[in-house]
């Protein structure tokens, strides 16, 4: 089935990517990440001595603070904080800096175009990608990088990747998927499987069949090749440089 998207992309095509690192002076690491008109800033502070209550002092602790563009943090943002924290804990080496806390702060950026745009779809995957870039910038020990993508399911059964905000409103279900970046991993396996077969995080909203879910996984995993290539290109540049992909 041929799918018409307003911006002319194919169903599996991502929006143009952009990433800049070391953009803030006070944090130990920082990065901005954008996909199309969705832009997120991540800042890393730490590791700092001491762990939070109910955390294991024999391992490194991470906290995630989500700062919306305006207003108070809501239920969705609290869920994003939890997903981000679990993802970060999965990809970082927790035994290197025991009894420390590293704070990851996520800020949704206002982009001034014809109108004010801050979240134009696929916000959580953009935040995860920004957080990974900021952790690298801060020198936090990591098992591997993660690449995140959003897959959406429409009424007609087709799957699209990296939806814009208007597209999200028309979809019946979502799958936020985080995969290991296989070329930048120091581990041969993830959860007992080869790295290239692993999924770090999987979050779904809405109703989809098992077959539809695995179709999302298949298409999402295929899209990680371009995300991984973009990460490599960005990290090969000198610290603080920017790279773009369209």
Secondary structure, DSSP 4 states (H G I P E B T S, - for coil): -----TT---TTPPPPEEEEES--SSSSEEEEEEETTEEEEEEEEEEEES--TTS-TTS-EEEEEEE-SSS---HHHHHHHHHHHHHHHHHB-TTTTTTEEEEEEEEEPPEESSSEES--S-HHHHHHHHHHHHHHHHT--BSEEEEEEEEEE-TTS-EEES--HHHHHH-SEEEEEEEEEEEEES-SEETTEEGGG--SEEEEEE---HHHHHHHHHHHHHHHHHHHHHHHHHHHSPTT-EEEE-
